[in-house]
Amino acid sequence: MKMKKVLALGLIAMMSTAAFAGCGSSESSDGGSASTGDSASGQVYYLNFKPEADEAWQEIAAQYTEETGVPVTVITAASGTYEETLSSEIIKDEAPTLFQVNGPVGLANWKDYCYDLKGSSLYDELTSDSFALYDGDAVAGIAYVIESYGLIVNTELLDQAGYSLDDIASFDDLKKVAEDITARSGELGFSAFTSAGMDGSSDWRFKTHLANLPIYFEYQDKGIDSTDAIEGTYLDNYKAMWDLYINNATCDPSELAGKTGDDAENEFAEGQAVFYQNGSWEYKNLTDKGMTDDQLAMIPIYIGAGDEANQGLCTGTENYWCVNSEASEEDIQATIDFLTWMVTSEAGTQMLSENIGVIPFKNAADTTNLFVLNDRAYTEAGKTPVSWNFTTMPSEEWKNGVGSALTAYAAGTGSWDDVVSAFVDGWASEYAAANN
């Protein structure tokens, strides 16, 4: 049965259909065997979380279908709409057989739909059980990528401004450099930071990724890895960094509500700004736009907290594959077979390595992603990675509240006290609502 081509509102949809009917296995293009077990009678529908990797997923799905005859559909949720899209799609007759959650908080919403992957061929390929997401004794999800984020730097522009990477090893250093670039922006012809857009395609960089930093340092102080009530100990540091972003950028702070992720990416790629907060997943996008390794580097996001001399990049995962337990046995098997092929075949591992990042599987291809290599260099030098604690944020509503408050503050229509309230009071109320 062909999968129904259904699009939920807000989706960017593309379809990879079967080129021909297949048997149990076929020879892969890299000379290996693409075994499908019982999956020739099944199909795969992946609701993809990452818009930036949509094209790569479409291509690899088509290749797998050509090799095995197994239909693989990849539909990509628009940025910032994944949870609502999944809610819409999961109740359909032709629901996703494969989706993702961002960690324990996300799992709480979807655990009833998660097939136990413990002992599966996919689970057996993990390099460590620490990359399995447990629901009791069951493996409800499996991490498929380890990523890093920080400040991406145009090293050529930094050099033109009279600085090098060695000049930036703390928040005070960054502030000095950024404000000097702003003071000379007319002469230099570029700004310190790209736009900190608060459109839905971009706001996650600040209400989630930047917000991770004050959470991380508070957790470190308390020796915890989650909480029902955040105190906001480091929100002054959060404010200092946000002020630096919005007051030393390519646009006026009042314009941020309408600035998109594409705006920031293009500003950086076109040489309009030295610094761009984003992650290792941006490497291919930037190199596709003509940037080279000689022009690029990623440095830590310093906010004036902790041991900055020994701080590394923000490294972790919020990307866990989950197989829909409500799917047919044939589709479950087809989905597990497809994922196993993705993490064992030359084509699959290369696609993940080049477009997604470091994958925690035994047959992982090494990466040429400069930002991943930057993270590796920091770690090898003894720097401590900043862990991803935003997976403990109590809800999407909490993030949205913080994002709205940040936007109003930047526009001058709200105060920083509103941001603090959204962060601290919002955390307590959203945690209570999610756990009662």
C-alpha positions as CSV (number, residue, x, y, z in Angstrom):
1,M,0.0,0.0,0.0
2,K,1.5,3.4,-1.0
3,M,1.7,5.9,1.8
4,K,-0.8,8.7,1.6
5,K,0.8,12.0,0.6
6,V,-0.6,14.1,3.4
7,L,0.9,17.4,4.5
8,A,0.1,19.0,7.9
9,L,-0.1,22.8,8.0
10,G,3.4,24.4,8.3
11,L,5.2,21.4,6.6
12,I,7.8,21.5,3.9
13,A,6.9,18.3,2.2
14,M,8.8,16.2,-0.2
15,M,8.2,12.6,-1.3
16,S,10.6,9.8,-2.1
17,T,8.7,7.0,-3.7
18,A,9.7,3.5,-4.7
19,A,11.3,3.2,-8.1
20,F,10.5,-0.4,-8.4
21,A,9.3,-3.3,-6.2
22,G,12.1,-5.1,-4.4
23,C,12.9,-8.4,-2.8
24,G,14.5,-9.1,0.6
25,S,17.9,-7.6,-0.2
26,S,19.9,-6.0,-2.9
27,E,23.5,-5.0,-3.6
28,S,24.2,-1.5,-2.3
29,S,26.2,1.0,-4.3
30,D,29.2,0.7,-2.0
31,G,29.3,-3.0,-2.5
32,G,27.6,-4.0,0.7
33,S,24.3,-5.8,1.1
34,A,21.3,-3.7,2.0
35,S,19.4,-6.4,3.9
36,T,15.8,-5.6,4.7
37,G,14.5,-8.8,6.4
38,D,10.8,-8.6,6.5
39,S,10.8,-4.9,5.5
40,A,10.1,-5.5,1.8
41,S,6.5,-5.7,2.8
42,G,6.7,-2.6,4.9
43,Q,7.3,1.1,4.4
44,V,9.0,4.0,6.2
45,Y,7.6,7.5,7.0
46,Y,10.1,9.7,8.7
47,L,8.9,13.0,10.2
48,N,12.2,14.9,10.1
49,F,13.1,17.5,12.7
50,K,15.9,19.3,10.8
51,P,14.9,21.6,7.9
52,E,18.5,22.2,7.1
53,A,19.0,18.5,6.3
54,D,15.8,18.0,4.3
55,E,17.5,17.8,0.9
56,A,20.0,15.2,2.2
57,W,17.3,13.1,3.7
58,Q,15.3,13.2,0.5
59,E,18.3,12.0,-1.5
60,I,19.3,9.2,0.9
61,A,15.7,8.0,1.1
62,A,15.5,7.8,-2.6
63,Q,18.8,5.8,-2.8
64,Y,17.6,3.3,-0.2
65,T,14.3,2.8,-2.0
66,E,16.2,2.2,-5.3
67,E,18.5,-0.3,-3.6
68,T,15.8,-2.2,-1.6
69,G,12.4,-1.4,-3.1
70,V,11.2,-0.2,0.3
71,P,9.2,3.0,0.1
72,V,10.7,5.7,2.3
73,T,8.8,9.0,2.7
74,V,10.6,12.0,4.4
75,I,8.4,14.9,5.4
76,T,10.1,17.8,7.2
77,A,8.4,20.0,9.7
78,A,8.9,23.7,9.3
79,S,11.3,25.2,11.9
80,G,9.7,25.6,15.3
81,T,6.6,23.5,14.4
82,Y,7.8,20.0,15.1
83,E,5.7,19.2,18.2
84,E,2.4,20.5,16.7
85,T,3.2,18.8,13.4
86,L,3.8,15.5,15.2
87,S,0.6,15.9,17.2
88,S,-1.3,16.3,13.9
89,E,0.4,13.5,12.0
90,I,0.6,10.8,14.7
91,I,-3.2,10.4,14.8
92,K,-3.6,9.9,11.1
93,D,-4.2,6.5,9.6
94,E,-0.8,6.8,7.8
95,A,1.1,8.1,10.8
96,P,4.9,8.5,10.9
97,T,6.7,5.2,11.6
98,L,9.8,7.3,12.7
99,F,9.9,10.5,14.6
100,Q,12.1,12.1,17.2
101,V,12.0,13.5,20.7
102,N,14.5,15.9,22.3
103,G,15.2,14.0,25.6
104,P,13.3,13.1,28.8
105,V,10.9,16.1,28.7
106,G,10.0,15.4,25.1
107,L,9.7,11.7,25.8
108,A,7.1,12.3,28.5
109,N,4.7,13.5,25.8
110,W,5.3,10.6,23.4
111,K,6.4,7.5,25.3
112,D,3.2,5.7,24.6
113,Y,4.1,5.8,20.9
114,C,7.7,4.6,21.4
115,Y,8.6,1.0,20.4
116,D,11.1,-0.7,22.6
117,L,14.4,-0.7,20.6
118,K,16.4,-2.6,23.2
119,G,18.1,-5.5,21.5
120,S,17.3,-4.3,18.0
121,S,19.9,-4.2,15.2
122,L,19.9,-0.4,15.6
123,Y,20.5,-0.5,19.3
124,D,23.3,-3.0,18.8
125,E,25.2,-0.5,16.7
126,L,25.5,2.1,19.5
127,T,29.0,2.8,20.8
128,S,27.6,3.3,24.3
129,D,24.4,2.6,26.1
130,S,24.6,6.2,27.3
131,F,23.1,7.2,24.0
132,A,20.0,5.3,24.6
133,L,16.9,7.1,26.0
134,Y,15.2,4.9,28.5
135,D,11.6,4.7,29.7
136,G,12.0,2.4,32.6
137,D,13.7,-0.7,31.2
138,A,12.6,0.0,27.6
139,V,14.8,1.9,25.1
140,A,12.3,4.4,23.9
141,G,14.7,6.4,21.7
142,I,18.3,6.3,20.4
143,A,20.5,9.4,19.9
144,Y,21.6,9.7,16.3
145,V,23.9,12.7,16.4
146,I,26.2,14.5,18.8
147,E,26.4,18.2,17.9
148,S,28.1,21.4,19.1
149,Y,27.2,25.0,19.0
150,G,28.9,28.2,19.8
151,L,29.9,31.4,18.1
152,I,30.9,30.9,14.5
153,V,33.6,33.3,13.5
154,N,34.6,34.8,10.1
155,T,38.3,34.7,10.8
156,E,39.1,36.9,7.8
157,L,36.9,39.7,9.0
158,L,38.2,39.3,12.5
159,D,41.7,39.7,11.1
160,Q,40.6,42.8,9.1
161,A,39.4,44.3,12.4
162,G,42.8,43.8,13.9
163,Y,42.1,40.7,16.1
164,S,42.7,37.0,16.1
165,L,41.0,34.1,17.8
166,D,43.6,34.2,20.5
167,D,42.3,37.6,21.6
168,I,38.9,36.1,22.6
169,A,39.0,33.8,25.6
170,S,36.3,35.4,27.9
171,F,33.2,37.4,27.8
172,D,35.1,40.6,28.6
173,D,37.4,39.9,25.6
174,L,34.4,39.3,23.3
175,K,32.7,42.5,24.5
176,K,35.8,44.5,23.9
177,V,36.2,43.2,20.4
178,A,32.5,43.5,19.5
179,E,32.1,47.0,20.7
180,D,35.3,48.1,19.0
181,I,34.0,46.6,15.7
182,T,30.8,48.5,16.2
183,A,32.6,51.8,16.8
184,R,34.5,51.3,13.5
185,S,31.7,49.6,11.5
186,G,31.4,52.4,9.0
187,E,35.2,52.2,8.3
188,L,35.3,48.4,8.4
189,G,32.2,47.8,6.3
190,F,30.8,45.1,8.6
191,S,29.2,44.5,12.0
192,A,30.2,42.4,15.0
193,F,27.1,40.1,15.1
194,T,24.5,38.9,12.7
195,S,20.9,39.7,13.5
196,A,19.6,37.9,16.5
197,G,16.3,37.2,14.7
198,M,13.3,36.3,16.8
199,D,11.2,34.9,13.9
200,G,10.3,31.3,14.5
201,S,13.0,30.1,12.2
202,S,15.7,31.8,14.4
203,D,14.4,32.4,17.9
204,W,15.4,28.9,19.1
205,R,19.0,30.1,19.0
206,F,18.3,32.4,21.9
207,K,15.3,31.2,23.9
208,T,16.8,27.6,23.9
209,H,20.5,27.5,23.0
210,L,21.6,30.7,24.6
211,A,19.3,30.1,27.5
212,N,21.1,26.8,28.1
213,L,24.1,28.7,29.4
214,P,22.6,30.2,32.6
215,I,20.8,26.9,33.2
216,Y,24.1,25.0,32.8
217,F,26.0,27.2,35.3
218,E,23.2,27.0,37.8
219,Y,23.1,23.2,37.5
220,Q,26.9,23.1,37.9
221,D,26.7,25.1,41.1
222,K,24.0,22.9,42.6
223,G,25.4,19.6,41.3
224,I,22.0,18.7,39.6
225,D,20.9,17.8,36.1
226,S,17.3,18.9,36.3
227,T,15.0,21.0,38.5
228,D,11.4,21.9,39.2
229,A,12.3,25.5,39.9
230,I,15.1,27.5,38.3
231,E,16.5,30.4,40.5
232,G,17.9,32.4,37.6
233,T,21.3,32.9,39.3
234,Y,23.0,33.7,36.0
235,L,20.3,35.7,34.3
236,D,22.4,38.9,34.6
237,N,25.0,37.1,32.5
238,Y,22.3,36.1,30.0
239,K,21.2,39.8,29.8
240,A,24.8,40.9,29.2
241,M,25.2,38.5,26.3
242,W,21.8,39.4,24.8
243,D,22.6,43.1,25.1
244,L,25.9,42.4,23.3
245,Y,24.1,40.6,20.5
246,I,21.4,43.1,19.9
247,N,23.4,46.3,20.3
248,N,26.3,45.3,18.0
249,A,24.5,43.7,15.1
250,T,23.6,44.2,11.5
251,C,20.2,45.7,12.4
252,D,18.4,47.8,15.0
253,P,17.1,45.8,18.0
254,S,13.6,46.9,17.1
255,E,13.8,44.9,13.9
256,L,14.5,41.6,15.4
257,A,10.9,40.3,15.6
258,G,10.9,40.0,11.8
259,K,14.4,38.7,11.2
260,T,14.7,35.1,10.1
261,G,17.3,32.3,10.4
262,D,18.0,32.8,6.7
263,D,18.7,36.5,7.3
264,A,21.4,35.7,9.8
265,E,22.9,32.9,7.7
266,N,23.1,35.2,4.6
267,E,24.5,38.1,6.6
268,F,27.3,35.9,7.8
269,A,28.0,34.2,4.5
270,E,28.0,37.5,2.7
271,G,30.6,39.0,5.0
272,Q,28.3,41.4,6.8
273,A,29.2,40.2,10.4
274,V,32.1,38.6,12.2
275,F,30.1,36.5,14.7
276,Y,27.1,34.2,14.2
277,Q,25.7,32.1,17.0
278,N,24.8,28.6,15.6
279,G,25.9,25.0,15.5
280,S,27.9,22.4,13.7
281,W,24.8,21.7,11.5
282,E,25.5,25.0,9.8
283,Y,28.8,24.0,8.4
284,K,27.5,22.6,5.1
285,N,25.1,25.5,4.6
286,L,28.0,28.0,4.9
287,T,30.4,26.0,2.7
288,D,27.7,25.6,0.1
289,K,27.5,29.4,0.1
290,G,31.2,29.6,-0.8
291,M,32.8,29.9,2.6
292,T,36.0,27.9,3.2
293,D,37.7,26.4,6.3
294,D,40.3,29.1,6.2
295,Q,37.5,31.7,6.8
296,L,35.7,29.8,9.6
297,A,36.1,28.7,13.3
298,M,33.8,28.1,16.2
299,I,34.5,29.4,19.7
300,P,32.7,29.0,23.0
301,I,29.8,31.3,24.0
302,Y,31.3,33.1,26.9
303,I,28.8,34.8,29.3
304,G,31.2,35.7,32.1
305,A,30.5,32.7,34.3
306,G,32.4,29.7,35.4
307,D,36.0,28.8,34.4
308,E,36.1,30.5,31.1
309,A,39.7,29.6,30.5
310,N,38.7,26.0,30.4
311,Q,35.3,26.2,28.7
312,G,34.6,24.3,25.5
313,L,31.8,24.4,23.1
314,C,28.2,23.5,24.0
315,T,28.1,19.8,23.0
316,G,25.4,17.2,23.3
317,T,22.2,16.0,21.7
318,E,18.5,16.6,21.7
319,N,17.9,14.3,18.7
320,Y,16.6,10.8,19.5
321,W,15.0,8.5,16.9
322,C,11.8,6.9,18.1
323,V,9.9,4.1,16.2
324,N,6.1,4.3,16.3
325,S,4.9,1.4,18.3
326,E,1.4,1.9,16.8
327,A,2.7,1.1,13.3
328,S,2.3,-2.3,11.7
329,E,4.9,-5.0,12.5
330,E,6.0,-4.8,8.8
331,D,6.5,-1.0,9.0
332,I,8.3,-1.2,12.4
333,Q,10.7,-3.8,10.9
334,A,11.1,-1.7,7.7
335,T,11.9,1.4,9.8
336,I,14.5,-0.4,12.0
337,D,16.1,-1.9,8.9
338,F,16.3,1.5,7.3
339,L,17.9,3.1,10.4
340,T,20.4,0.2,10.7
341,W,21.4,0.8,7.1
342,M,21.8,4.5,7.8
343,V,24.3,3.8,10.5
344,T,26.2,0.9,8.9
345,S,26.4,1.6,5.2
346,E,29.0,3.8,3.6
347,A,26.2,5.9,2.0
348,G,24.2,6.3,5.2
349,T,27.1,7.1,7.5
350,Q,28.6,9.5,5.0
351,M,25.3,11.4,4.7
352,L,24.9,11.6,8.5
353,S,28.6,12.6,9.0
354,E,28.5,15.4,6.3
355,N,25.0,16.7,6.9
356,I,24.1,16.0,10.5
357,G,27.3,15.6,12.6
358,V,29.1,13.0,14.7
359,I,27.1,9.9,15.0
360,P,27.4,7.6,18.1
361,F,27.5,4.3,16.1
362,K,30.3,1.7,15.6
363,N,30.6,2.2,11.9
364,A,30.5,6.0,11.9
365,A,32.3,7.7,9.1
366,D,34.8,10.3,10.3
367,T,33.7,13.9,9.8
368,T,35.2,16.7,7.7
369,N,33.0,19.2,9.5
370,L,35.3,21.9,10.7
371,F,33.1,22.8,13.7
372,V,33.1,19.2,14.9
373,L,36.8,19.2,14.6
374,N,37.0,22.5,16.6
375,D,35.0,20.8,19.3
376,R,37.3,17.8,19.3
377,A,40.4,20.1,19.5
378,Y,38.9,22.0,22.5
379,T,38.2,18.7,24.3
380,E,41.6,17.3,23.5
381,A,43.1,20.5,25.0
382,G,41.4,19.7,28.2
383,K,38.5,22.2,27.9
384,T,35.2,21.1,29.4
385,P,32.2,21.0,27.0
386,V,29.1,22.8,28.2
387,S,26.4,20.1,28.4
388,W,23.0,20.5,26.7
389,N,20.6,21.1,29.6
390,F,17.9,22.7,27.6
391,T,16.4,19.3,27.2
392,T,15.2,19.8,30.8
393,M,13.3,23.0,29.9
394,P,9.8,22.3,31.1
395,S,7.8,22.9,27.9
396,E,7.6,24.6,24.5
397,E,5.4,27.2,26.2
398,W,8.2,28.1,28.6
399,K,10.5,28.7,25.6
400,N,7.9,30.8,23.8
401,G,7.4,32.9,26.9
402,V,11.1,33.6,27.2
403,G,11.3,34.3,23.5
404,S,8.4,36.8,23.6
405,A,10.0,38.6,26.6
406,L,13.4,38.8,24.9
407,T,11.7,40.2,21.7
408,A,9.8,42.8,23.7
409,Y,12.9,43.8,25.6
410,A,14.9,44.2,22.4
411,A,12.2,46.4,20.9
412,G,11.9,48.6,24.0
413,T,8.3,47.6,24.7
414,G,9.2,45.3,27.6
415,S,11.6,45.2,30.5
416,W,14.3,42.7,31.6
417,D,12.2,42.0,34.6
418,D,9.7,40.5,32.2
419,V,12.4,38.2,30.9
420,V,13.3,37.1,34.4
421,S,9.7,36.5,35.2
422,A,9.2,34.4,32.1
423,F,12.4,32.5,32.9
424,V,11.9,31.8,36.6
425,D,8.1,32.1,37.3
426,G,7.3,30.5,33.9
427,W,9.6,27.6,34.7
428,A,7.8,26.8,37.9
429,S,4.3,27.1,36.4
430,E,5.1,25.1,33.3
431,Y,6.9,22.4,35.3
432,A,3.9,22.1,37.6
433,A,1.5,21.9,34.6
434,A,3.6,19.2,32.9
435,N,3.9,17.1,36.0
436,N,0.5,17.3,37.7
